[in-house]
Amino acid sequence: MTQRVDHTQLTVAAAHVAAELHHAEQIAGRLTLSAKNAAAIVLRAGSQAAGLSVISHFYDELATETIKLSQTIHQRAVELSTIAVAEWRTSAALTRLGIAHAKTDPEHRATIDRLTANSREELEQTEHRFQHLLMALQNNLDTIQQHMRAVDVIAVTSRLEAQHAGDFRDGLIQMANLIQKQANDIKGHVSRSLRWLSQ
């Protein structure tokens, strides 16, 4: 049987994850806007910033994917909280059935035994769903972290490429710095979410 879950702690953790990812999703929306602004500067710079065209498109793709993942994670966090409540209810029912079993004459325990077996099976299935969902949630958070690490690397490349963009150099460097800051902010929210889930 899987390890029992602290229902209160899980519900609190799920709420914190949902809140952190809501903030990350908002930042990812701003990251998408920053990517579009960078693309506009690249377009104005023309051949001076030709290498940055692909990079600005990649920023936008990563930001859009991060928004989708954030929404999925939010839904999974809410579902985790729901599962925690269901587990708590089933555990409480098992406790009450145990008390009733102890107080009932042996010849009348068959119904209580059947209810207890059904509740244990339900609890086991709920715990399995919880473990599966928790793993999927952690994988989604890890994917966002990977996206943001990629943004960090691309921001460095953007700053290097911007050196050859003439009059557009400062604007492109400023955009790369902003995009990297937004990515770091998202990484912070994701890291806090992972910490909440590991407690």
N, C-alpha and C positions, 0 to 999 in steps of 0.2 A: 504494500500500500504506500502511496506517496506521503510525503511529510505534510502534517497539518499546517494550515495557514492561519496566521493571526488576522482575523477578519477586519478588525478595526484598523490595524496598521495598513492592510492592503487597500482598504477603502480610502484612507487618507493619502496613501502613495499614489493611487490612481487619480485622485483629484488633483494632486500636485503635478503629476505628469501631464494631465489634460491642460492645466493652466500654463505650464512651461511650454508645451507645444503650441498652445494658442499664441503665445508671444513669439515663438519661433516662426509660426506661419505668417504673422504680421510682418516680421522682419524679412521673411522670404518674399513677401509681396513688394516690399521696398527694394529688395535686391533685384527683383524682376524689373522694376522701374529704373534702377541704376544701370542695369544691363542695357536697357533700351536707350538710355541717355548716352552710354558709352558707344553704342552702335551708331547713334546720330552723330557724335563727334567723329567717329571713324569715317562715316560717310562724307562728312564735310572735309575731312583731311584728305580724302581720296587716296592717291597712290603713296602719299607719305606715311599712311598708317594701314596699308593693305594687309599686313600680317595680323592686325588686331581685329579684323572683321570676323574671322572664325572664332576668336577668343570671346568677343562680346556675345556671339550667338550661343556659345557654350555656357557662359554665365547664365543666360536666360533659360536655357534648358535645365541646368542644375537647380535654379531657383524654382522653376515650375514643378519639377519633380519633387523638390523639398516641400512645396505647398501641398501636393497630393499626398505625400507620405505623412505630413503633419496631420492632415485630415483623417487619414486612416488610423494613425496612432491615437488621435483623440477618440475616435469611435471605439478602438480596442480598449483604451483606458476606461471608458464608460462601461464597456462590457465586463471588464475585470471587476469593477466595483459592483456591478449587478451580480456577478458570480459569487463574489465575497459575501454579499447579503444572502444569496441562496444557500451557500455553504453554512453560514451562521444559523439560518432557520432550520436546515436539516440537522445540524449538530444539536441544536436546542431540542428539536423533536426527538432525537435519539436519547438525549438525557431524560426527557419526560417519559419516554417509553420504558427506559431502564427503571425508573422509579415505579411506574405502573406495574411492570413485570414483577418487581420485588414485593409489591403489595397484593398481587393477585394470586388466587389459589392456583396450584399447578394444573388442574384440569381445565382452567379457563385461559391459559396463557397462549394458546395456539394463535389466536388473532394478533396478540401483541407481538409474538415471535415473527409472524408473517410481515407485519408492519415494520418491525425492526430490520428484518432482512431487506425489505424493499427500500427502506431509508438508507441503509448502509450502501446498497448498490447505487442508489441515486447520488449519495455523497461521493462515492468512488468515481462515478462518471463526471460529476461536477469538478472534482479535483483534477481529473485528467484534462477536461476542457480548459481549466484554469492554467495548467502547466503548458499546454499547447499554445494558448493565447499569449501567455507571458513570454514564451520563446519567440513568437512572431513579433511581438511588440519590441523586444530587445533587438531583434534583427532589423526591424524598421529604423530604430534609433541609430544602430550601427551604420546603416546605409546612409542616413543623413550625415553622420559624422564623416564618412568617406567622401561624400559630395563636398562638404565644406573644406576638407583637407585638399581636395582637388582645386577648389576655388582659391585657396591659399597659394598653391603652386602656380596657378594661372595668373594670379595677381602679380606675382613676382615677374613672370614672363611679360605681362602687360606693361609693367614699369620699364622693363628693358626695351621692349619694342617701342614704347612711347618716346624713348630718347631720340628716335629717328623721325619723329612726326612734326618737326619744325615748330610752327606757331601753335600747334595743337598739343604739344608736349605736356605743358602744365595741366591742361584740362584732363588729358588722358591719365596722367599720374594721379591727379586728384580723384578721378573716378575709380582707378584701381585701388587706391587707399580706402575709399569709402566702401567699395565692394568687399575688400578684405576685412574691414571692421564689421560689416554686417554679417559676414560668414563667421567671424569669431564670436559675435553675439549669439548667433544661432547655435554654434558649438557649445557655448556656455549653457544655454537652455537644455540642450540635449544631454550634456554631462550631468546636470542637476537631475534630469529625469532618470538617467541610468542609476544615479546614486539612490534616488528614492526607491527604485525597483529592487535594488540590491540590499536594502535594509531589512 
